[in-house]
Each structure stands twice: as C-alpha cells, then as structure tokens.
C-alpha cells in the first residue's frame, strides 16, 4: 500500500509543477543570441540580460539564425512561474536597429 501512496504523491507533485507554469500572449523586443546546445535566447538590448529562452511554434529552430545580430520583436506566448522563462515564438519582426556587439556575443 505504501508504494501506491508514493505513486499517488509523486503524480500529484508532477501535476502541481505543471500547473504552476502558465503562458500569456505578448510581444517582446530584444536581440536573438545563439547559445551552446544549440539554443536561442532573447537578450535585452541595454542591460544585456537574458529575457527568455526561445522555442519556435510554426517554423524550425534554424529560423532564429537568420535574425542574429538584429533587433527583433517576437510575438508568442511567454511563460510565467518557471525558470528559465520560455517564449513560444509564433512570429518574428525585424526592427531597424542592430544589436550592440556585447548583446550578440555568447555568454
């Protein structure tokens, strides 16, 4: 019986962890940076901190490489309640500016 109880407790912990992450539709701007993995993140242009890890929704992950070194506005669903923050990107729009060299550099 204790094995069954452990299974029930374990399942409820997994479900509660999944429920704490929610997504909201939004758009955010910054610089797309490639990190080892490979994975892509969005960095703030001025403070250079990572805003969110990026996950493509309607295109391949390689599409992010086309926007390296450019300022972009991403539209999609941004997670809350988890670390790191993840953005499920549905659209990318190029903005007029280039990224500062420090923002485009790998960490």
QUIURTA-V252959 format. One record per helix or strand of 2 or more residues. SS is the DSSP state (alpha for helix, beta for strand). FROM is the first residue (numbers start at 1). TO is the last residue. If there is no record, write none. Layout:
BEGIN
{{SS/FROM/TO} {SS/FROM/TO}}
END
This chain:
BEGIN
{{alpha/2/20} {beta/22/35} {beta/39/43} {beta/50/56} {alpha/61/67} {beta/70/80} {beta/86/98} {alpha/101/104}}
END
